[in-house]
Amino acid sequence: MSKSQHPVDWDDTVAIDDEDTTPLALEPAPASPVWALGEAKPVPPERLPWWRWVLGGWRAAFFMSPEVGHAQPSPWQVLLLTLLSAGLQLAFARLEVLGPAIFDWRAWLVPWWMTLLVLWAAWFALPPLREAEQDPDPWHLRGLGSWFALSTWATLPAQLALQGLALSVLREWLSFEGPRSQQLYWGAFLVMLLWALLAVVRLTARFAGPRWRLVVFSLVLGGLSGLAVWQFPDRPWAPDESAALAADAPEPPRLRLSQATFEAQQALWPALERELLPQREGLIEVYGLVFAPYAEEEVFRRESHMVGEVLRQRFDAEGRVLTLLNHPDTATSLPWATPQNLRRAIGLLAQKMDREHDVLVLYLSSHGAQDFKLAASHWPLEVDPIDPQGLRALLDEAGIQNRVIAISACYSGGWVEPLASDSSLVMTAADATQTSYGCGSASELTFFGRAVFDEQLRQTHSFTQAFAKALPVIALREKQAQKSDGPSNPQISTGARLRPVLAELEQRLDKR
């Protein structure tokens, strides 16, 4: 037996004959790893402290590299970063409400479904993680978690800037009056919105996904952002009206129906007839009538005085303005705002004015109902409400041709059609299906009265221009006040025969 045929004793040294050609049994070689075949070795994700993700997001906001390498945040870090960003925005939004406020969960939660759609679009745009792990480029980011952590903070500077812009107008640090100011506001708004969108798109491009998918992501992001601006104007904080009502306040005055009150009311009318100035020959005069029949709210009293003052000062109507007001403090100095007194006041004005050439400006301010009746209250005095048909009948009966009628009330758009004519201008604080705003106990003036009369008509003698310029102001203030039932949508109707009369009046007043 040859040496090669002897069994091997592994304790002995084995000498191998050169002539022995028996192949050696080799151990199977281990499988080659994928990176041995020319592919990149996967790098395990790094873990960075949470503040590095905040810093990376803010760098991305200004179009710089986030400098987080191939790191990926933990689920707890993503949650923490999301809560911190949302908390900062909520704290900033709280400044938009003066005084006590309540948190509106619905307004805060509703837009979050759009975040889920943006996440889906980002997942669609980003390369699969297994492909991203094989990407040796150190500038390319990885993972949906990394994208969400960075994008949450990349949009925060622009979002805070947008909130600061709205807050500046709300607190009247910046002017929103006039077309120039409004153009600057909306221009700045658009720039900040584009800043946030471009920062997210640039950040998403750093993940090295297919270009065409990035385009799809950009279109989805832009469309959802436009939808959010248009469809979800509600803010997470709303004024706490219950706190204002619960505050210790003096008992409001009540009307006392005494003999002295009745006698004073009767004595007012002869005095008003003596003091009301007649028409001046050759001039188109403005005669004013302010009617505020709801005694429970101070805002209607303030608005009545403001409108009367604007007509006297701006429209040369000193001595030609009557005010009918229901309020306990004026029971002996101003006629009550009742349907009977409204008829009497219209008749008195018709006697003094040129009914074919002069202009009657009639302002009505109260709460409105869906049946288009103007609320009236002066307890314990019983006061019937008025409606547009009744007012039209009084004006037609008096024979007053040129009429400018403004109704500041909810659902006041229902007054337009009954009062419209070739020689009438009718403008309302809302359309026929919407409420107006600013008639609560905490309001200084209604949004309509403040924007049209107290602001715009102090700058122009044109009722149509004042109305047009007031529209965006009213819309912005309603959005900032969290008007939850939709925009009031003020209405206007101008008769063709009245336009040249108002144009001539404007020319005369502009020359004063």
Secondary structure, 3 states (H helix, E strand, C coil): CCHHHCCCCCCCCCCCCCCCCCCCCCCCCCCCCHHHHCCCCCCCCCCCCHHHHHHHHHHHHCCCCCCCCCCCCCHHHHHHHHHHHHHHHHHHHHCCCCCCEEECHHHHHCCHHHHHHHHHHHHHHCCCHHHHHCCCCCCCCCCHHHHHHHHHHHCHHHHHHHHHHHHHHHCCCCCCCHHHHHHHHHHHHHHHHHHHHHHHHHHHHCCCCCHHHHHHHHHHHHHHHHHHHHHCCCCCEEECHHHHHHCCCCCCCCCCCCHHHHHHHHHHHHHHHHHCCCCCCCCCCEEEEEEECECCCHHHHHHHHHHHHHHHHHCCCCCCEEEEECCHHHCCCCCCCCHHHHHHHHHHHHHHCCCCCCEEEEEEECCECCCCCECCEECCECCCCECHHHHHHHHHHHCCCEEEEEEECCCHHHHHHHHCCCCEEEEECCCCCCCCCCCCCCCCCCHHHHHHHHHHHHCCCCHHHHHHHHHHHHHHHHHHCCCCCCCCCCEEEECCCHHHHHHHHHHHHHCC
